[in-house]
Amino acid sequence: MNAINLLARLLRIPHHVFSFAGTKDKRGITVQEVTAYRVPATKLYGLNKKLKNIKLSNFRYVKDALRLGDLSGNHFTIVIRNVEGNDSDIESAMTSLQNTGFINYYGMQRFGTTAIANFRIGRAILCSEWQEAIDLILKPRKGESEDMLAAREHWWQTRDPKTSLDLMKNAKAYSIEYMLLKGLNKNGNEDNIVKALSGIPKQTRLMYVHSYQSYIWNCMTSRRITEFGLKPVIGDLMQCKDANKKDDIIEVTEENINKCSIYDIVLPMPGFASIYPKNKVGEWYAEMLSKDGLDINNMSHSVKDYSLSGSYRKIVVQPEECTWNMYLYDEETVPLTLSDLDLLEGKSPAVSLPDGKLKALKVAFTLPTSCYATMAIREIMKQDTSKSHQCSLMK
């Protein structure tokens, strides 16, 4: 989203001119296609002179814009450095990932990397607690620039968007905080507070409510697996195996339980059109939503953008095209894989050193859309993959 907002600002056009099939993790070298409505390729190419750490290329004109959900999957190449396990343990872990798969949790990046989790903001929005949502977005937090911290603290003390904006002299004009304060300054009275929140791009606002849905899904998946294990049980929901009805969700019954496996079982994302399991899991959904002030039978919202129909997600997935190999190396920062840009520029691939002092594992696999590579890596490493934990390992 930051990349799209930056492009829009440089071209002086609305951010909604750009569309894409899915978002990418900020912590990685990523490649994806984006469509730009009625923007000449020459203008986009010209931005390469101004951009840092972003490259625009492979231009062509198409009939239709990309939409969220058009993505069929993602291919990942990941290097795990300073590996200490022996080769047989590594081989066993990778074989298990390839043959058994992993629990399809939403990754930590779905919930944000700051002290204020995105799902808390999403819950406030779904409960129409607009001021709470705005305060959570603008709440002071550590690790930011002096300007941003000063603006946050001033907002927290005064709730004055104009003077808070004045303190953001060096803040990025495409940041969420800047756009929200600008919206509050223009539409900040109580009658227009929903419109003020709309100063943030729609994709970002939806990110918050989707984060809440994901939080509920993760909690329900953990409880379901703890209670029933990795096997289908009566009352579960599964995806229909009929190719002509692959989007149909059916209940697991005594008649069909022997025809399905854990790889067919899905759990719903909360929404007004979602079907819930006909066993204890359905009751758990209702209980958790009720504690958060939401009614499982009335998930429609007065603001259309936040009226979510719901969807379904498999609880266990297997990666495709799963490969791995080991590297021995000496320099800690030597590149051990090539990006698409590296390949285009003709750079040579890394070579394992026979007497290298350090060991790395290079993993590649393809996952269905909305599946998180960090969760697959956690299955291999058996440890926390959050940014805070990984940083703590370097201390």
C-alpha positions in Angstrom: 0.0 0.0 0.0 2.8 2.4 0.8 4.3 1.8 -2.7 0.9 2.6 -4.4 0.4 5.7 -2.3 3.9 6.9 -3.2 3.3 6.3 -7.0 0.0 8.2 -6.8 1.6 11.1 -5.0 4.4 11.4 -7.5 2.0 11.3 -10.4 -0.5 13.6 -8.6 -3.4 11.2 -9.2 -5.8 9.5 -6.8 -4.5 6.2 -5.3 -7.6 4.3 -6.4 -6.4 4.6 -10.0 -4.1 1.7 -9.2 -5.5 -1.8 -8.5 -3.9 -5.1 -7.7 -4.8 -8.7 -6.9 -3.2 -8.8 -3.5 -0.8 -7.1 -1.1 2.8 -8.1 -0.5 4.9 -8.3 2.7 7.0 -5.2 3.3 9.8 -7.4 4.6 11.0 -9.0 1.4 12.0 -8.5 -2.3 8.6 -8.9 -4.0 7.3 -8.8 -7.6 3.7 -8.3 -8.6 1.5 -6.9 -11.4 -0.5 -3.7 -10.9 -2.9 -2.0 -13.2 -3.2 1.8 -13.6 -6.4 3.1 -15.2 -5.6 5.4 -18.1 -2.0 6.1 -17.0 0.4 6.1 -20.0 3.3 3.6 -19.7 5.8 6.4 -20.4 4.7 8.3 -17.3 5.2 5.2 -15.1 8.5 4.3 -16.7 9.7 7.9 -16.0 9.2 7.4 -12.3 12.1 5.0 -12.1 14.4 8.1 -12.0 12.8 9.2 -8.8 12.1 5.9 -7.0 14.4 4.1 -4.5 14.0 0.4 -3.8 11.1 0.2 -6.3 11.4 -0.7 -10.0 8.6 -0.4 -12.6 8.8 -2.5 -15.8 7.1 -5.0 -18.0 4.5 -2.5 -19.2 1.6 -3.6 -21.4 -2.0 -2.4 -21.9 -4.9 -4.7 -20.8 -8.6 -4.6 -21.1 -9.6 -5.2 -17.5 -8.2 -3.9 -14.2 -6.9 -6.3 -11.6 -9.1 -6.9 -8.5 -8.5 -8.2 -5.1 -9.1 -12.0 -5.3 -7.8 -12.4 -8.9 -4.6 -13.9 -7.5 -4.2 -17.7 -7.8 -1.2 -18.0 -5.5 2.3 -16.9 -4.7 5.7 -18.5 -5.2 8.3 -17.9 -2.5 12.1 -18.3 -2.3 13.4 -17.9 1.3 16.9 -18.2 2.7 17.2 -19.2 6.4 20.8 -18.3 7.5 22.9 -19.5 10.4 21.3 -22.9 10.4 22.5 -25.1 13.3 20.6 -28.3 12.8 22.2 -31.4 11.2 21.4 -32.3 7.6 19.2 -35.3 8.6 17.0 -33.1 10.9 16.7 -30.5 8.1 15.7 -33.1 5.6 13.1 -34.6 7.9 11.6 -31.1 8.6 11.4 -30.3 4.9 10.0 -33.7 4.0 7.3 -33.2 6.6 6.4 -29.8 5.2 6.2 -31.2 1.7 4.1 -34.3 2.5 2.0 -33.2 5.6 1.8 -29.4 5.2 1.1 -26.9 8.0 -1.7 -25.3 9.9 -3.0 -22.4 7.7 -2.8 -19.6 10.2 -2.8 -16.0 9.2 0.7 -14.7 9.7 1.7 -12.0 12.2 2.0 -9.4 9.5 -1.8 -9.7 9.1 -2.1 -8.1 12.5 0.5 -5.3 12.1 3.9 -4.9 13.6 3.3 -2.1 16.1 2.0 -2.1 19.7 -1.6 -1.5 18.4 -2.8 -4.6 16.6 -4.8 -4.1 13.5 -7.6 -6.4 14.6 -8.3 -4.1 17.6 -9.0 -1.2 15.1 -11.0 -3.6 13.0 -13.2 -4.6 15.9 -13.9 -1.0 16.7 -14.9 -0.3 13.1 -17.2 -3.3 13.0 -18.8 -2.1 16.3 -19.2 1.4 14.9 -17.0 2.7 17.6 -15.5 5.4 15.3 -13.7 7.5 17.9 -12.1 4.4 19.3 -10.9 3.3 15.9 -9.4 6.8 15.2 -7.7 7.0 18.6 -6.2 3.5 18.1 -4.7 4.5 14.7 -3.3 7.7 16.1 -2.2 6.5 19.6 1.4 7.2 20.4 3.9 4.3 20.0 7.6 3.8 20.1 10.0 3.5 17.2 8.7 6.3 15.0 10.2 9.7 13.8 10.2 12.6 16.2 7.6 14.5 14.0 5.2 11.5 14.0 5.6 10.9 17.7 5.0 14.6 18.5 1.9 14.7 16.3 0.5 11.5 17.9 1.1 12.8 21.4 -0.4 16.2 20.6 -3.5 14.5 19.1 -3.8 12.3 22.2 -3.7 15.4 24.5 -5.8 17.8 22.4 -7.8 15.9 19.8 -7.0 18.8 17.5 -6.3 17.6 13.9 -5.1 20.9 12.5 -2.4 21.6 15.1 -1.4 17.9 15.0 -1.0 18.1 11.2 1.2 21.2 11.7 3.6 19.0 13.7 4.0 16.5 10.9 6.3 18.8 8.8 8.6 16.0 7.6 6.0 13.1 7.8 5.2 11.3 4.6 2.1 12.8 2.9 1.0 9.3 1.9 1.1 7.9 5.5 -2.1 6.6 7.0 -1.7 9.0 10.0 -1.3 12.1 7.7 -4.4 11.1 5.6 -6.5 10.5 8.7 -5.6 13.8 10.3 -6.2 15.6 7.0 -9.7 13.9 6.8 -10.4 14.8 10.5 -9.4 18.4 9.8 -11.8 18.6 6.9 -14.7 16.5 8.3 -13.9 16.2 11.9 -17.2 16.9 13.7 -19.3 14.1 15.2 -21.7 14.0 12.3 -18.9 13.5 9.7 -16.5 11.3 11.7 -17.2 8.3 9.4 -16.4 10.5 6.4 -13.2 11.6 8.2 -12.1 8.0 8.6 -12.7 7.6 4.8 -9.7 9.8 4.3 -7.7 6.6 4.6 -7.7 4.5 1.4 -10.5 1.9 1.3 -8.0 -1.0 1.0 -6.4 0.1 4.3 -9.7 0.4 6.1 -10.7 -3.0 4.9 -7.3 -4.3 6.0 -8.3 -3.5 9.6 -11.7 -5.3 9.5 -10.1 -8.3 7.6 -7.5 -8.4 10.4 -10.3 -8.8 12.9 -11.8 -11.6 10.8 -8.4 -13.3 10.7 -7.9 -13.0 14.4 -11.2 -14.8 15.0 -10.3 -17.5 12.4 -6.9 -18.1 14.1 -8.4 -18.4 17.5 -11.1 -20.8 16.2 -8.6 -22.9 14.3 -6.4 -23.3 17.4 -9.3 -24.3 19.6 -10.8 -26.7 16.9 -7.4 -28.5 16.4 -6.8 -28.7 20.2 -10.3 -30.2 20.8 -10.6 -32.5 17.8 -7.1 -33.0 16.3 -6.1 -33.2 12.6 -9.0 -35.3 11.5 -12.5 -34.5 10.2 -15.4 -34.7 12.7 -19.2 -34.6 12.1 -20.5 -31.1 11.9 -17.3 -29.7 10.3 -17.5 -27.9 7.0 -15.7 -28.9 3.9 -15.2 -27.7 0.4 -17.1 -29.7 -2.2 -14.8 -31.9 -4.3 -17.1 -31.6 -7.4 -15.1 -29.5 -9.9 -18.4 -27.8 -11.0 -19.3 -26.9 -7.4 -15.8 -26.2 -5.9 -17.1 -23.0 -4.2 -19.9 -24.9 -2.4 -19.5 -25.6 1.3 -21.1 -28.7 2.7 -21.4 -30.2 6.1 -19.5 -33.3 7.2 -22.0 -36.0 8.1 -21.9 -39.7 8.9 -22.5 -40.5 5.2 -19.5 -38.5 3.8 -17.0 -38.3 6.6 -15.0 -41.3 5.1 -14.7 -39.4 1.8 -12.8 -36.4 3.2 -9.6 -35.6 4.9 -8.3 -32.7 7.1 -7.1 -31.0 3.8 -10.8 -30.6 2.8 -11.9 -29.0 6.1 -12.6 -25.3 6.2 -13.5 -22.7 8.8 -15.4 -19.6 8.0 -14.4 -15.9 8.2 -17.2 -14.2 10.1 -19.7 -12.5 7.8 -23.4 -12.1 7.1 -23.4 -14.9 4.5 -21.1 -17.3 6.3 -22.2 -20.8 7.3 -20.8 -22.0 10.6 -19.9 -25.6 11.7 -22.8 -27.6 13.2 -20.7 -28.8 16.2 -19.1 -27.1 19.2 -17.0 -24.9 16.8 -20.1 -22.9 15.7 -20.9 -22.2 19.3 -17.4 -21.0 20.0 -17.7 -18.5 17.1 -20.9 -17.1 18.6 -19.4 -16.8 22.1 -16.3 -15.0 20.9 -18.1 -12.5 18.7 -20.6 -11.8 21.4 -17.7 -11.0 23.9 -16.5 -8.4 21.3 -19.9 -6.8 21.0 -20.9 -8.4 17.7 -23.9 -10.6 16.8 -23.1 -13.7 14.8 -26.6 -13.5 13.2 -26.4 -9.8 12.3 -23.0 -9.1 10.7 -24.3 -6.6 8.2 -23.1 -3.0 8.7 -24.7 0.3 8.3 -21.7 1.5 6.3 -21.6 -0.6 3.1 -17.7 -0.9 3.0 -17.7 -2.7 6.3 -20.6 -5.1 5.5 -18.6 -8.3 5.0 -20.1 -11.4 3.5 -17.5 -13.7 4.9 -15.5 -16.5 3.2 -13.9 -19.9 4.0 -10.3 -21.0 4.6 -8.7 -24.4 4.7 -7.3 -25.2 8.1 -4.3 -27.3 6.8 -2.5 -26.8 3.4 0.3 -28.5 1.6 2.8 -26.4 -0.4 3.3 -27.2 -4.1 6.6 -27.1 -6.1 8.5 -27.5 -2.7 12.3 -27.7 -3.2 15.2 -27.1 -0.9 19.0 -27.1 -0.8 21.8 -26.3 1.6 24.6 -23.7 1.2 27.9 -23.3 3.0 29.2 -19.7 3.1 31.6 -17.4 5.0 30.3 -13.8 4.6 27.1 -13.2 6.6 25.7 -10.7 4.1 26.5 -12.5 0.8 23.4 -12.9 -1.4 22.3 -16.5 -1.5 19.4 -16.1 -4.0 18.6 -13.9 -6.9 15.6 -11.6 -7.3 13.8 -11.3 -10.7 15.7 -8.0 -11.2 19.0 -9.7 -10.5 18.2 -12.3 -13.1 17.3 -9.7 -15.7 20.6 -7.9 -15.0 22.5 -11.2 -15.6 23.9 -11.6 -12.1 25.5 -15.0 -11.2 23.9 -17.3 -8.7 25.5 -18.0 -5.3 27.8 -21.1 -5.1 28.1 -23.2 -2.0 31.7 -23.2 -0.6 33.1 -26.6 0.3 34.7 -25.3 3.5 32.2 -22.6 4.3 31.9 -21.9 8.1 28.2 -20.9 8.0 25.2 -23.0 6.8 22.0 -21.7 5.1 18.8 -23.4 4.0 17.2 -22.2 0.7 13.6 -23.1 0.5 11.2 -22.5 -2.5 7.5 -23.4 -2.7 4.1 -22.2 -4.0 1.2 -21.5 -1.8 -2.5 -20.8 -2.5 -3.6 -17.2 -2.3 -3.8 -15.7 1.2 -1.5 -18.4 2.7 1.5 -17.2 4.7 5.0 -18.4 4.0 5.9 -17.3 7.5 3.6 -20.0 8.9 5.3 -22.6 6.6 8.7 -21.5 7.8 7.5 -21.7 11.4 6.6 -25.3 10.8 10.2 -26.0 9.7 12.0 -23.9 12.4 9.6 -24.7 15.3 10.0 -21.1 16.6 8.3 -17.7 16.6 8.7 -16.0 13.2 7.5 -12.5 14.4 9.8 -9.5 13.7 10.3 -8.8 17.4 11.5 -12.4 18.1 13.8 -12.6 15.1 15.4 -9.3 16.1 15.9 -10.6 19.6 18.0 -13.5 18.2 20.5 -10.9 16.8 21.2 -9.4 20.2 
